[in-house]
Amino acid sequence: VLDGDYAPRSAVDIFVKDLGIIQDMARSAKFPVPVAAAALQMFLMTSAAGMGRDDDASVARLYARITGTDLPGEPQT
């Protein structure tokens, strides 16, 4: 992110899948995973914003859009 490099090395949708599995397993065990739950929501929002196939660093891009912050390598707002 700091270098402005958002080349896909992973994908947001992979995290959505994996965090969903974690949520399901935790729910079955009645085990709380609040940080994973919050992360899942952010990855879901990023995917819904059209960045599902983009690198997982795109979550930072979504935060930047929400807060009006400029990131390296992104168009200035």
Gaussian input, Z-matrix of N, CA and C with variables (Angstrom, degrees):
# hf/3-21g

backbone

0 1
 N
 C     1     B1
 C     2     B2     1     A1
 N     3     B3     2     A2     1     D1
 C     4     B4     3     A3     2     D2
 C     5     B5     4     A4     3     D3
 N     6     B6     5     A5     4     D4
 C     7     B7     6     A6     5     D5
 C     8     B8     7     A7     6     D6
 N     9     B9     8     A8     7     D7
 C    10    B10     9     A9     8     D8
 C    11    B11    10    A10     9     D9
 N    12    B12    11    A11    10    D10
 C    13    B13    12    A12    11    D11
 C    14    B14    13    A13    12    D12
 N    15    B15    14    A14    13    D13
 C    16    B16    15    A15    14    D14
 C    17    B17    16    A16    15    D15
 N    18    B18    17    A17    16    D16
 C    19    B19    18    A18    17    D17
 C    20    B20    19    A19    18    D18
 N    21    B21    20    A20    19    D19
 C    22    B22    21    A21    20    D20
 C    23    B23    22    A22    21    D21
 N    24    B24    23    A23    22    D22
 C    25    B25    24    A24    23    D23
 C    26    B26    25    A25    24    D24
 N    27    B27    26    A26    25    D25
 C    28    B28    27    A27    26    D26
 C    29    B29    28    A28    27    D27
 N    30    B30    29    A29    28    D28
 C    31    B31    30    A30    29    D29
 C    32    B32    31    A31    30    D30
 N    33    B33    32    A32    31    D31
 C    34    B34    33    A33    32    D32
 C    35    B35    34    A34    33    D33
 N    36    B36    35    A35    34    D34
 C    37    B37    36    A36    35    D35
 C    38    B38    37    A37    36    D36
 N    39    B39    38    A38    37    D37
 C    40    B40    39    A39    38    D38
 C    41    B41    40    A40    39    D39
 N    42    B42    41    A41    40    D40
 C    43    B43    42    A42    41    D41
 C    44    B44    43    A43    42    D42
 N    45    B45    44    A44    43    D43
 C    46    B46    45    A45    44    D44
 C    47    B47    46    A46    45    D45
 N    48    B48    47    A47    46    D46
 C    49    B49    48    A48    47    D47
 C    50    B50    49    A49    48    D48
 N    51    B51    50    A50    49    D49
 C    52    B52    51    A51    50    D50
 C    53    B53    52    A52    51    D51
 N    54    B54    53    A53    52    D52
 C    55    B55    54    A54    53    D53
 C    56    B56    55    A55    54    D54
 N    57    B57    56    A56    55    D55
 C    58    B58    57    A57    56    D56
 C    59    B59    58    A58    57    D57
 N    60    B60    59    A59    58    D58
 C    61    B61    60    A60    59    D59
 C    62    B62    61    A61    60    D60
 N    63    B63    62    A62    61    D61
 C    64    B64    63    A63    62    D62
 C    65    B65    64    A64    63    D63
 N    66    B66    65    A65    64    D64
 C    67    B67    66    A66    65    D65
 C    68    B68    67    A67    66    D66
 N    69    B69    68    A68    67    D67
 C    70    B70    69    A69    68    D68
 C    71    B71    70    A70    69    D69
 N    72    B72    71    A71    70    D70
 C    73    B73    72    A72    71    D71
 C    74    B74    73    A73    72    D72
 N    75    B75    74    A74    73    D73
 C    76    B76    75    A75    74    D74
 C    77    B77    76    A76    75    D75
 N    78    B78    77    A77    76    D76
 C    79    B79    78    A78    77    D77
 C    80    B80    79    A79    78    D78
 N    81    B81    80    A80    79    D79
 C    82    B82    81    A81    80    D80
 C    83    B83    82    A82    81    D81
 N    84    B84    83    A83    82    D82
 C    85    B85    84    A84    83    D83
 C    86    B86    85    A85    84    D84
 N    87    B87    86    A86    85    D85
 C    88    B88    87    A87    86    D86
 C    89    B89    88    A88    87    D87
 N    90    B90    89    A89    88    D88
 C    91    B91    90    A90    89    D89
 C    92    B92    91    A91    90    D90
 N    93    B93    92    A92    91    D91
 C    94    B94    93    A93    92    D92
 C    95    B95    94    A94    93    D93
 N    96    B96    95    A95    94    D94
 C    97    B97    96    A96    95    D95
 C    98    B98    97    A97    96    D96
 N    99    B99    98    A98    97    D97
 C   100   B100    99    A99    98    D98
 C   101   B101   100   A100    99    D99
 N   102   B102   101   A101   100   D100
 C   103   B103   102   A102   101   D101
 C   104   B104   103   A103   102   D102
 N   105   B105   104   A104   103   D103
 C   106   B106   105   A105   104   D104
 C   107   B107   106   A106   105   D105
 N   108   B108   107   A107   106   D106
 C   109   B109   108   A108   107   D107
 C   110   B110   109   A109   108   D108
 N   111   B111   110   A110   109   D109
 C   112   B112   111   A111   110   D110
 C   113   B113   112   A112   111   D111
 N   114   B114   113   A113   112   D112
 C   115   B115   114   A114   113   D113
 C   116   B116   115   A115   114   D114
 N   117   B117   116   A116   115   D115
 C   118   B118   117   A117   116   D116
 C   119   B119   118   A118   117   D117
 N   120   B120   119   A119   118   D118
 C   121   B121   120   A120   119   D119
 C   122   B122   121   A121   120   D120
 N   123   B123   122   A122   121   D121
 C   124   B124   123   A123   122   D122
 C   125   B125   124   A124   123   D123
 N   126   B126   125   A125   124   D124
 C   127   B127   126   A126   125   D125
 C   128   B128   127   A127   126   D126
 N   129   B129   128   A128   127   D127
 C   130   B130   129   A129   128   D128
 C   131   B131   130   A130   129   D129
 N   132   B132   131   A131   130   D130
 C   133   B133   132   A132   131   D131
 C   134   B134   133   A133   132   D132
 N   135   B135   134   A134   133   D133
 C   136   B136   135   A135   134   D134
 C   137   B137   136   A136   135   D135
 N   138   B138   137   A137   136   D136
 C   139   B139   138   A138   137   D137
 C   140   B140   139   A139   138   D138
 N   141   B141   140   A140   139   D139
 C   142   B142   141   A141   140   D140
 C   143   B143   142   A142   141   D141
 N   144   B144   143   A143   142   D142
 C   145   B145   144   A144   143   D143
 C   146   B146   145   A145   144   D144
 N   147   B147   146   A146   145   D145
 C   148   B148   147   A147   146   D146
 C   149   B149   148   A148   147   D147
 N   150   B150   149   A149   148   D148
 C   151   B151   150   A150   149   D149
 C   152   B152   151   A151   150   D150
 N   153   B153   152   A152   151   D151
 C   154   B154   153   A153   152   D152
 C   155   B155   154   A154   153   D153
 N   156   B156   155   A155   154   D154
 C   157   B157   156   A156   155   D155
 C   158   B158   157   A157   156   D156
 N   159   B159   158   A158   157   D157
 C   160   B160   159   A159   158   D158
 C   161   B161   160   A160   159   D159
 N   162   B162   161   A161   160   D160
 C   163   B163   162   A162   161   D161
 C   164   B164   163   A163   162   D162
 N   165   B165   164   A164   163   D163
 C   166   B166   165   A165   164   D164
 C   167   B167   166   A166   165   D165
 N   168   B168   167   A167   166   D166
 C   169   B169   168   A168   167   D167
 C   170   B170   169   A169   168   D168
 N   171   B171   170   A170   169   D169
 C   172   B172   171   A171   170   D170
 C   173   B173   172   A172   171   D171
 N   174   B174   173   A173   172   D172
 C   175   B175   174   A174   173   D173
 C   176   B176   175   A175   174   D174
 N   177   B177   176   A176   175   D175
 C   178   B178   177   A177   176   D176
 C   179   B179   178   A178   177   D177
 N   180   B180   179   A179   178   D178
 C   181   B181   180   A180   179   D179
 C   182   B182   181   A181   180   D180
 N   183   B183   182   A182   181   D181
 C   184   B184   183   A183   182   D182
 C   185   B185   184   A184   183   D183
 N   186   B186   185   A185   184   D184
 C   187   B187   186   A186   185   D185
 C   188   B188   187   A187   186   D186
 N   189   B189   188   A188   187   D187
 C   190   B190   189   A189   188   D188
 C   191   B191   190   A190   189   D189
 N   192   B192   191   A191   190   D190
 C   193   B193   192   A192   191   D191
 C   194   B194   193   A193   192   D192
 N   195   B195   194   A194   193   D193
 C   196   B196   195   A195   194   D194
 C   197   B197   196   A196   195   D195
 N   198   B198   197   A197   196   D196
 C   199   B199   198   A198   197   D197
 C   200   B200   199   A199   198   D198
 N   201   B201   200   A200   199   D199
 C   202   B202   201   A201   200   D200
 C   203   B203   202   A202   201   D201
 N   204   B204   203   A203   202   D202
 C   205   B205   204   A204   203   D203
 C   206   B206   205   A205   204   D204
 N   207   B207   206   A206   205   D205
 C   208   B208   207   A207   206   D206
 C   209   B209   208   A208   207   D207
 N   210   B210   209   A209   208   D208
 C   211   B211   210   A210   209   D209
 C   212   B212   211   A211   210   D210
 N   213   B213   212   A212   211   D211
 C   214   B214   213   A213   212   D212
 C   215   B215   214   A214   213   D213
 N   216   B216   215   A215   214   D214
 C   217   B217   216   A216   215   D215
 C   218   B218   217   A217   216   D216
 N   219   B219   218   A218   217   D217
 C   220   B220   219   A219   218   D218
 C   221   B221   220   A220   219   D219
 N   222   B222   221   A221   220   D220
 C   223   B223   222   A222   221   D221
 C   224   B224   223   A223   222   D222
 N   225   B225   224   A224   223   D223
 C   226   B226   225   A225   224   D224
 C   227   B227   226   A226   225   D225
 N   228   B228   227   A227   226   D226
 C   229   B229   228   A228   227   D227
 C   230   B230   229   A229   228   D228

   B1=1.4496
   B2=1.5223
   B3=1.3253
   B4=1.4664
   B5=1.5191
   B6=1.3386
   B7=1.4609
   B8=1.5256
   B9=1.3274
   B10=1.4573
   B11=1.5188
   B12=1.3308
   B13=1.4666
   B14=1.5258
   B15=1.3101
   B16=1.4643
   B17=1.5260
   B18=1.3398
   B19=1.4644
   B20=1.5258
   B21=1.3302
   B22=1.4669
   B23=1.5252
   B24=1.3061
   B25=1.4591
   B26=1.5191
   B27=1.2849
   B28=1.4567
   B29=1.5220
   B30=1.3031
   B31=1.4663
   B32=1.5172
   B33=1.3091
   B34=1.4642
   B35=1.5241
   B36=1.3399
   B37=1.4654
   B38=1.5258
   B39=1.3303
   B40=1.4719
   B41=1.5284
   B42=1.3283
   B43=1.4611
   B44=1.5214
   B45=1.3377
   B46=1.4683
   B47=1.5257
   B48=1.3270
   B49=1.4676
   B50=1.5295
   B51=1.3225
   B52=1.4619
   B53=1.5285
   B54=1.3210
   B55=1.4679
   B56=1.5260
   B57=1.3349
   B58=1.4620
   B59=1.5227
   B60=1.3260
   B61=1.4686
   B62=1.5245
   B63=1.3233
   B64=1.4675
   B65=1.5214
   B66=1.3388
   B67=1.4725
   B68=1.5256
   B69=1.3355
   B70=1.4672
   B71=1.5244
   B72=1.3304
   B73=1.4672
   B74=1.5236
   B75=1.3150
   B76=1.4627
   B77=1.5226
   B78=1.3249
   B79=1.4623
   B80=1.5297
   B81=1.3368
   B82=1.4656
   B83=1.5236
   B84=1.3255
   B85=1.4627
   B86=1.5258
   B87=1.3417
   B88=1.4681
   B89=1.5339
   B90=1.3306
   B91=1.4575
   B92=1.5282
   B93=1.3305
   B94=1.4645
   B95=1.5312
   B96=1.3167
   B97=1.4642
   B98=1.5345
   B99=1.3327
   B100=1.4662
   B101=1.5266
   B102=1.3092
   B103=1.4650
   B104=1.5316
   B105=1.3297
   B106=1.4658
   B107=1.5247
   B108=1.3288
   B109=1.4651
   B110=1.5257
   B111=1.3174
   B112=1.4656
   B113=1.5291
   B114=1.3210
   B115=1.4670
   B116=1.5248
   B117=1.3246
   B118=1.4632
   B119=1.5202
   B120=1.3122
   B121=1.4665
   B122=1.5258
   B123=1.3217
   B124=1.4696
   B125=1.5287
   B126=1.3236
   B127=1.4600
   B128=1.5243
   B129=1.3354
   B130=1.4653
   B131=1.5264
   B132=1.3294
   B133=1.4683
   B134=1.5283
   B135=1.3171
   B136=1.4580
   B137=1.5269
   B138=1.3228
   B139=1.4594
   B140=1.5226
   B141=1.3215
   B142=1.4648
   B143=1.5264
   B144=1.3276
   B145=1.4653
   B146=1.5301
   B147=1.3403
   B148=1.4588
   B149=1.5100
   B150=1.3421
   B151=1.4610
   B152=1.5284
   B153=1.3268
   B154=1.4554
   B155=1.5127
   B156=1.3237
   B157=1.4627
   B158=1.5241
   B159=1.3311
   B160=1.4644
   B161=1.5277
   B162=1.3244
   B163=1.4608
   B164=1.5252
   B165=1.3168
   B166=1.4652
   B167=1.5280
   B168=1.3269
   B169=1.4699
   B170=1.5215
   B171=1.3185
   B172=1.4614
   B173=1.5198
   B174=1.3202
   B175=1.4682
   B176=1.5290
   B177=1.3345
   B178=1.4709
   B179=1.5214
   B180=1.3328
   B181=1.4644
   B182=1.5270
   B183=1.3337
   B184=1.4633
   B185=1.5263
   B186=1.3405
   B187=1.4680
   B188=1.5255
   B189=1.3254
   B190=1.4682
   B191=1.5247
   B192=1.3214
   B193=1.4686
   B194=1.5241
   B195=1.3254
   B196=1.4673
   B197=1.5237
   B198=1.3326
   B199=1.4633
   B200=1.5265
   B201=1.3368
   B202=1.4596
   B203=1.5163
   B204=1.3250
   B205=1.4580
   B206=1.5261
   B207=1.3204
   B208=1.4605
   B209=1.5181
   B210=1.3366
   B211=1.4529
   B212=1.5214
   B213=1.3491
   B214=1.4616
   B215=1.5307
   B216=1.3243
   B217=1.4560
   B218=1.5148
   B219=1.3136
   B220=1.4625
   B221=1.5195
   B222=1.3277
   B223=1.4718
   B224=1.5292
   B225=1.3166
   B226=1.4656
   B227=1.5209
   B228=1.3356
   B229=1.4695
   B230=1.5058
   A1=109.80
   A2=117.49
   A3=120.55
   A4=112.43
   A5=116.78
   A6=120.76
   A7=112.20
   A8=117.71
   A9=120.97
   A10=112.80
   A11=116.68
   A12=122.24
   A13=109.25
   A14=116.11
   A15=121.04
   A16=111.12
   A17=116.62
   A18=120.39
   A19=108.91
   A20=117.52
   A21=119.73
   A22=112.78
   A23=115.71
   A24=122.88
   A25=109.30
   A26=114.68
   A27=124.33
   A28=104.03
   A29=117.93
   A30=119.01
   A31=110.12
   A32=115.03
   A33=121.57
   A34=110.23
   A35=117.24
   A36=120.20
   A37=113.14
   A38=118.20
   A39=120.88
   A40=109.31
   A41=116.47
   A42=119.99
   A43=111.06
   A44=117.09
   A45=120.20
   A46=109.10
   A47=116.53
   A48=121.04
   A49=110.89
   A50=116.71
   A51=120.79
   A52=112.32
   A53=116.98
   A54=119.45
   A55=111.04
   A56=117.09
   A57=120.57
   A58=111.38
   A59=116.49
   A60=121.04
   A61=109.82
   A62=116.64
   A63=120.66
   A64=110.28
   A65=116.42
   A66=120.61
   A67=110.96
   A68=116.40
   A69=120.72
   A70=111.45
   A71=116.83
   A72=120.45
   A73=110.78
   A74=116.73
   A75=120.69
   A76=110.69
   A77=116.48
   A78=120.56
   A79=110.05
   A80=116.96
   A81=121.13
   A82=111.65
   A83=115.75
   A84=120.75
   A85=112.34
   A86=116.34
   A87=121.22
   A88=110.82
   A89=114.13
   A90=121.69
   A91=108.87
   A92=118.02
   A93=119.94
   A94=112.08
   A95=115.20
   A96=121.34
   A97=108.44
   A98=116.56
   A99=119.23
   A100=114.43
   A101=118.29
   A102=119.57
   A103=109.86
   A104=116.66
   A105=119.94
   A106=110.54
   A107=117.32
   A108=120.94
   A109=110.77
   A110=116.86
   A111=120.55
   A112=110.60
   A113=116.60
   A114=120.38
   A115=110.42
   A116=117.38
   A117=120.88
   A118=110.66
   A119=117.26
   A120=120.19
   A121=111.59
   A122=117.51
   A123=120.01
   A124=111.24
   A125=117.17
   A126=119.63
   A127=110.81
   A128=117.81
   A129=120.80
   A130=110.81
   A131=117.07
   A132=120.33
   A133=110.95
   A134=116.74
   A135=120.91
   A136=110.36
   A137=116.51
   A138=120.74
   A139=110.86
   A140=116.69
   A141=121.23
   A142=111.76
   A143=117.21
   A144=121.78
   A145=111.69
   A146=116.47
   A147=120.51
   A148=115.09
   A149=117.44
   A150=120.25
   A151=112.39
   A152=117.58
   A153=121.47
   A154=114.94
   A155=117.11
   A156=120.65
   A157=111.79
   A158=116.47
   A159=121.15
   A160=110.59
   A161=115.69
   A162=121.73
   A163=110.92
   A164=116.26
   A165=120.56
   A166=112.54
   A167=118.10
   A168=120.79
   A169=111.43
   A170=116.71
   A171=120.55
   A172=112.44
   A173=117.65
   A174=119.75
   A175=108.65
   A176=117.04
   A177=120.55
   A178=110.42
   A179=116.77
   A180=120.12
   A181=110.47
   A182=116.86
   A183=119.93
   A184=110.67
   A185=117.17
   A186=120.08
   A187=110.50
   A188=116.76
   A189=120.64
   A190=110.87
   A191=116.64
   A192=119.81
   A193=111.31
   A194=116.01
   A195=120.59
   A196=111.00
   A197=116.31
   A198=120.62
   A199=113.76
   A200=117.44
   A201=120.31
   A202=113.09
   A203=116.49
   A204=122.70
   A205=109.80
   A206=117.06
   A207=121.54
   A208=109.72
   A209=116.26
   A210=122.31
   A211=109.34
   A212=117.59
   A213=120.19
   A214=110.33
   A215=116.24
   A216=120.66
   A217=114.89
   A218=117.96
   A219=122.55
   A220=109.24
   A221=117.07
   A222=119.02
   A223=111.15
   A224=116.44
   A225=121.47
   A226=109.91
   A227=116.34
   A228=120.52
   A229=111.25
   D1=-45.68
   D2=-178.37
   D3=-63.29
   D4=-28.87
   D5=178.19
   D6=-87.88
   D7=-2.39
   D8=-177.62
   D9=72.53
   D10=20.98
   D11=-178.53
   D12=-99.76
   D13=110.49
   D14=179.91
   D15=-115.62
   D16=22.71
   D17=178.36
   D18=-59.67
   D19=132.68
   D20=-176.97
   D21=-63.56
   D22=123.31
   D23=172.81
   D24=-120.68
   D25=-17.06
   D26=175.22
   D27=-146.47
   D28=-170.12
   D29=179.16
   D30=-144.27
   D31=142.93
   D32=178.11
   D33=-54.65
   D34=-44.71
   D35=-176.74
   D36=-64.50
   D37=-26.20
   D38=174.78
   D39=-66.44
   D40=-40.94
   D41=177.72
   D42=-66.61
   D43=-37.39
   D44=176.74
   D45=-58.82
   D46=-46.72
   D47=179.31
   D48=-61.75
   D49=-51.90
   D50=-175.76
   D51=-64.77
   D52=-43.23
   D53=178.78
   D54=-67.76
   D55=-30.58
   D56=174.32
   D57=-64.43
   D58=-40.60
   D59=177.03
   D60=-63.10
   D61=-44.18
   D62=178.39
   D63=-59.58
   D64=-45.38
   D65=178.90
   D66=-58.76
   D67=-46.21
   D68=-178.71
   D69=-62.75
   D70=-44.26
   D71=179.81
   D72=-65.38
   D73=-43.05
   D74=-180.00
   D75=-64.24
   D76=-42.00
   D77=179.33
   D78=-61.44
   D79=-42.74
   D80=179.36
   D81=-61.18
   D82=-35.17
   D83=-179.34
   D84=-90.30
   D85=2.11
   D86=-175.79
   D87=53.45
   D88=44.37
   D89=-177.90
   D90=-114.34
   D91=123.80
   D92=-178.06
   D93=-74.51
   D94=137.10
   D95=175.70
   D96=-136.26
   D97=68.54
   D98=-173.93
   D99=-64.09
   D100=-34.60
   D101=-179.69
   D102=-70.56
   D103=-41.36
   D104=176.90
   D105=-64.04
   D106=-36.76
   D107=178.40
   D108=-64.17
   D109=-42.85
   D110=178.35
   D111=-66.15
   D112=-41.34
   D113=178.64
   D114=-62.83
   D115=-42.31
   D116=178.52
   D117=-57.89
   D118=-43.15
   D119=179.93
   D120=-63.06
   D121=-39.82
   D122=178.74
   D123=-67.66
   D124=-40.81
   D125=177.98
   D126=-67.66
   D127=-37.13
   D128=175.82
   D129=-62.75
   D130=-43.60
   D131=178.46
   D132=-62.83
   D133=-40.19
   D134=179.63
   D135=-65.05
   D136=-42.51
   D137=176.98
   D138=-63.05
   D139=-44.70
   D140=179.80
   D141=-63.58
   D142=-24.77
   D143=178.49
   D144=-81.69
   D145=6.79
   D146=176.48
   D147=91.45
   D148=13.68
   D149=-177.06
   D150=-112.48
   D151=24.60
   D152=-176.56
   D153=-61.37
   D154=-33.32
   D155=-178.80
   D156=-92.86
   D157=-3.21
   D158=-179.92
   D159=-80.84
   D160=167.67
   D161=178.25
   D162=-58.87
   D163=150.80
   D164=-179.07
   D165=-61.64
   D166=-17.36
   D167=174.34
   D168=-64.78
   D169=-10.94
   D170=178.91
   D171=-65.45
   D172=-17.56
   D173=173.72
   D174=-60.44
   D175=-39.83
   D176=176.75
   D177=-64.37
   D178=-36.33
   D179=177.40
   D180=-63.27
   D181=-39.99
   D182=178.31
   D183=-65.08
   D184=-45.42
   D185=176.16
   D186=-56.19
   D187=-42.17
   D188=-179.98
   D189=-62.52
   D190=-42.21
   D191=178.28
   D192=-63.12
   D193=-43.71
   D194=-178.03
   D195=-63.43
   D196=-39.98
   D197=-174.52
   D198=-94.44
   D199=-4.76
   D200=-178.79
   D201=73.33
   D202=25.69
   D203=-179.30
   D204=-93.50
   D205=143.33
   D206=176.53
   D207=-93.49
   D208=134.91
   D209=175.97
   D210=-111.83
   D211=152.99
   D212=176.10
   D213=-57.62
   D214=136.77
   D215=177.03
   D216=81.73
   D217=0.10
   D218=179.47
   D219=-109.27
   D220=150.25
   D221=176.60
   D222=-58.81
   D223=141.59
   D224=179.53
   D225=-70.96
   D226=141.44
   D227=179.49
   D228=-92.34

